[in-house]
Amino acid sequence: MNPGIGLFDTVTNDPLRFGIGSSFEPKRVTEALGLNKQDVSRLASVSVKSVRYGDAMPEEMRERLEEIAQTVNLVAQMFDGDAEKAVAWFKARNPMLGDVSPREMIRLGRYERLRKFIVNALLDRTSERPTVASAH
């Protein structure tokens, strides 16, 4: 079995302290990535007037920001939980993404493509590591 990302590996690890479940703080995600109301509107497919935080937040917006938070935390795990490095990675231009930053991909509505890129990169990275069984 591949020692890659397990089904529940991302549930308990929250290096950027976005919160999980009822303690999730969507505003922290937008602040960490520097997303404005127009960005959030685009990525969540809600009107700009609907972008709000708290009880009146649209469910689509909450779900998308939770997905993004999980992805940011996945990247942070690859930097040993270093939130600053993870955020810097999202803001830096990446030649493997067409010289666009991961943050820009999110802003431009290409989140799903970015998520797949990150998951594949993590799987590639974990499959390169020798396991105890293969070291013998």
N, C-alpha and C positions, 0 to 999 in steps of 0.2 A: 504494500500500500504506500502511496506517495505521502511523505510527511509534510505536504504543503499546507495550505490554508484549510482548516477544518470548519465544519458548519457553524460551530459556536465560538470560534476563535475571536471574533470581533465584538461579541456581546459585552464582555466584562472589561475590556481594555479601552480606556478613554483618556489617553495622554493629554489631549487638549482640553479636557474638562468641559465638554459640551453638555454633558449629562446624558442619561439614558432613561427611556420610558417617560414617566411623569416628571422627572427632573430635567428633561431635555430643555436646553435654552437655545432656541434657533437664532436669536440675535447674535449670540457669540460666534456662530458659524459665519454669518455675514460680516461681522467685524474682523474676524481672523483673516478672511479672504478679501476684504475690502469691497464687498458687493453692495451696490446701492439699490434703491427701490425698483428702478427700471430693470436691473440685472435679475433681481429676485422674481419680478413679474414675468420676465421672459423664461427663466429656467423652470418656474413652477406652472407656467401657462395660466396665470391669473392676471386680472387687470391691475394696473399700478395702484388704483384706488383701494384694491382689496389687500394690498400688502400691509399687514399689521401683525404685531406680535402680542401674544396673550390669548385670552379665551376666544376672541373673534378671528383668530388666524384661520385662513382656509386650510382644510385638511390636505389638499394637494400640495400646498406650500410646506406644511409641516413634514409631510412624507418625503418630499424632495430634499429638504434641508437635512433631514435625518440621514438620508442616503449619502449626501455629500459629507456630512459629519463622520459617518462610518468610513468613508473612503479617505478622508483626511487623516483619521486615526490609524488606518491601515498603513499609510505612508509614514506616519510618525513612528509606528512600531519598527519600520525598517531603519529608522534613525535612532533606534534604542529609546524611543519615547521622547525624543527631543522635539518639543513643539516648535521652537524657533526654526530648526532646520527643516521641518516639514512644511511650515508656512513659506519659508524661503524657496523651497522646491516648487511649490505651487505658483509662486510669483515669478520664477526665473524662466526665461525662454528655453525651450527644449528642442534640440534639433530632431529628436525622434518623433516629435509631434508637429513637424513642419515648421520649426522655429517659432512656435507659439507657446505661451506659458500655459500650464494646466489651468490656472485661474481664468485665462482668456477663453479656453475651451468651455469652461463652465458658463462664463458670461455669454458666450455665443450659442449656447444651447447644445453643445456637443458633449454633455456630461456622460452619456452612456458610452460613447466611444472612448472617452478618457478612462472611465471606470474599467472597461474591458482591457485597455492598455495596461493599467496599473495591476489588475488581477493577473494578467498574463506575465507581466514582468516579475511579480512576486512568485508565481508558480515556477517560472524559469529559474529564479534565484534559489528557491528551495530545492529544486530538482538537481541543482549543481552541487549542493552540499553532500558530502559523503555521509552515509548513515553508519551506525555501529556495525550493522550486519554486512554492509558492503566493504568495510574497512579490513575485514579479515580475509 
